[in-house]
Amino acid sequence: MRELQTVIQISAPIDRVWRILTDFEHWKDWNPMVNHASGSATVRSKLNITMRGPNSQDAMQYQPTVLEVNPPKSLRWRATMMSGFMFTNDRVLELKEKNGGTEFINKEEFSGLMVPLFWNKMNQFVVPMLEKMNKALKDKVEAQS
């Protein structure tokens, strides 16, 4: 397994961050990486996510399965391409109370035979995408203070 991770401090209570983070229907309103998201933060549910491409057009669509939900601390979902042994991507969103606010850890975990083939590209593009989402979440949550 290979992992990419970003972290940001948000000046807001953990419950407020969790509420916005798990309101998938409104991701398109604040998340610069997503044109559409829907689903429920419940174990075994399917999410529907459409990424935002160039010129804000719809890009890749995927339907990950929610694996773990521990409100208001963590959420994990998994997407597979082809079959699990070829490429699996887990998204892990963690929240920790820290310094009177919330530390948000945004991770992507990759496994499968195809990961080494695409690792350099993933390493180059995934971290900036996660950082953009982190900043947008911070801005959204802190604007509600």
C-alpha positions in Angstrom: 0.0 0.0 0.0 1.1 3.5 -0.8 -0.3 6.6 0.9 -0.5 10.4 0.2 -1.6 12.7 3.0 -2.3 16.3 3.7 -3.2 18.1 6.9 -4.8 21.5 7.7 -5.8 23.2 10.9 -9.4 24.6 10.9 -10.5 27.2 13.4 -13.9 25.6 14.2 -15.3 22.9 16.4 -15.0 19.3 15.2 -18.8 18.8 15.0 -19.2 21.7 12.5 -16.4 20.4 10.3 -17.9 16.9 10.4 -21.4 18.2 9.4 -20.1 20.0 6.4 -17.7 17.2 5.4 -20.4 14.6 5.4 -23.0 16.7 3.6 -22.2 15.3 0.2 -25.1 16.9 -1.5 -23.4 20.3 -0.9 -19.8 19.4 -1.8 -20.3 21.0 -5.2 -20.9 24.3 -3.4 -17.5 24.5 -1.8 -15.2 21.6 -3.0 -13.2 22.8 -6.1 -12.5 19.2 -7.1 -16.1 18.0 -7.3 -19.0 18.8 -9.6 -21.5 16.4 -8.0 -21.6 14.2 -4.9 -24.4 12.3 -3.3 -24.8 9.6 -0.8 -24.8 8.9 2.9 -22.0 8.6 5.4 -23.3 5.2 6.5 -21.3 1.9 6.3 -21.9 -0.1 3.1 -23.6 2.8 1.3 -22.5 3.9 -2.1 -21.5 7.4 -2.9 -21.7 8.9 -6.3 -19.0 11.4 -7.1 -18.2 13.3 -10.3 -14.9 15.0 -10.3 -14.4 18.5 -11.8 -12.3 18.7 -14.9 -10.8 21.5 -17.0 -13.2 24.4 -17.6 -15.4 23.0 -14.7 -16.7 20.3 -16.9 -17.6 16.8 -15.5 -14.7 14.5 -15.4 -14.2 11.0 -13.9 -17.2 9.5 -12.1 -17.0 6.9 -9.5 -19.1 5.1 -6.9 -17.0 4.2 -3.8 -18.4 2.2 -0.9 -18.3 3.6 2.6 -16.3 1.2 4.8 -16.0 3.0 8.1 -17.9 5.9 9.8 -16.8 7.1 13.3 -18.6 10.5 13.9 -17.2 13.0 14.2 -13.7 11.5 13.9 -13.3 9.6 10.7 -14.8 8.4 7.4 -13.3 5.9 5.0 -14.5 4.8 1.5 -13.1 2.5 -1.1 -13.2 2.6 -4.9 -11.8 -0.2 -7.1 -11.0 0.0 -10.8 -11.1 -3.2 -12.9 -10.8 -5.5 -9.8 -9.5 -4.9 -6.3 -6.2 -6.7 -6.9 -5.4 -4.3 -9.9 -6.2 -1.0 -8.3 -7.9 0.0 -5.1 -8.1 3.5 -3.7 -9.2 4.2 -0.1 -10.1 7.8 0.9 -9.6 8.5 4.6 -10.9 11.7 6.2 -9.9 12.2 9.8 -10.8 14.9 12.3 -9.0 15.6 15.5 -9.7 18.2 18.2 -6.5 20.3 18.4 -5.6 23.8 19.6 -9.2 24.8 20.2 -10.2 23.8 16.6 -10.0 20.8 14.3 -7.1 19.2 12.5 -8.3 17.7 9.2 -6.2 14.9 7.8 -7.1 14.0 4.2 -5.5 10.8 2.9 -5.6 8.6 -0.2 -4.3 5.0 0.2 -3.5 3.0 -3.0 -3.0 -0.7 -3.5 -3.0 -3.1 -6.3 -0.8 -4.2 -9.2 -1.2 -1.1 -11.2 -0.2 1.4 -8.5 3.5 1.3 -9.2 2.8 2.1 -12.9 0.9 5.3 -12.0 2.6 6.3 -8.8 4.7 9.2 -10.2 1.6 10.8 -11.7 -0.5 10.2 -8.6 2.2 11.6 -6.4 2.4 14.7 -8.7 -1.4 15.4 -9.0 -3.2 13.9 -5.9 -1.5 16.0 -3.2 -2.3 19.4 -4.8 -6.0 18.2 -5.3 -6.2 17.2 -1.6 -4.7 20.6 -0.5 -7.2 22.5 -2.6 -10.0 20.5 -1.0 -8.5 21.2 2.5 -8.3 24.9 1.9 -11.8 25.1 0.5 -13.2 23.1 3.5 -11.3 25.4 5.9 -12.7 28.5 4.1 -16.3 27.1 4.1 -16.3 26.1 7.8 -14.6 29.2 9.1 -16.9 31.4 7.1 -19.8 30.0 9.2 -18.2 31.1 12.5 
